Amino acid sequence: EVGEKPKTPELPGVPYVVHDGTRPQPVKVKSGGAVSVRPPADALVLIGKQSSETWEGNTWPIVDGIMTVAKGGGVRSKAAFGDCQLHLEYRVPAGRKVSGQSGGNSGVFLMGLYEVQVGESHTNQTYPDGQTGAIYGQAPPRVNPSSPQGEWQSFDIIFEAPEYQDEKVISPAVITLIHNGVLVHHRKALLGPTRHRALASYPAKHPAKAPISLQDHGDPIQYRNIWIRELGEYDAAAGE
């Protein structure tokens, strides 16, 4: 936890280990809160009347467009994606007792493999590569624009899948993240799929597309207005 250096692998390029509690806490930046964006015409809306419409795995209740994490496991989208633009809004319910990684924890996994941490980081502190907006186990956000419990927050994520050739990575996965209107990751190259207390690395084989997943960490985090769109190519004609 905060102030402690665990016996975990060293991260490349920085003088810290995985989940290093001695790493500096990202500077707190007051933001304007959630930036709510209506889905564009070519987006797939991932929250309907029932979670079973667009998600599989566990069943999370949806009431008035708000989906709440239910114990029993996470959910993954029925559709699969590679390069994509993802918008989601989330809220840690007011009055939660939060300490470190407990009480206000969830996460969004691009391709079901690469986690961006969702949680309560307005007042709660944890190891920086596990706080809200972190690429879990790899990189903290540049700054911390988190809002208080009970307030909606937003993530806008641009994800670029890794490129492989002959079972070797020739271009790593890349994430750009805007949290509550504030850029916290800009084309950050990932070390590999998310791991806990271990150094991420890329497998020999990797899907071209895979579902988005949301994590059940035992806390009733709420989600709304989740939509996703695939990133097309430049100069692509309509219908291609």
ZIUR-V201030 format. One line per field, one symbol per residue. ss: DSSP state (h for helix, s for strand, l for the rest). Layout:
# ZIUR-V201030
ss=???
This chain:
# ZIUR-V201030
ss=lllllllllsllllllslllllllllsslllllllllllllllsslllllhhhlsssllllssllsssllllllsssssssllsssssssslllllllsllslllssssslllssssslllllllllhhhllllslllslllssllllllllssssssssllsssllssssllssssssllssssssssllllllllllllllllllllssssslllllllsssssssssllllllllll
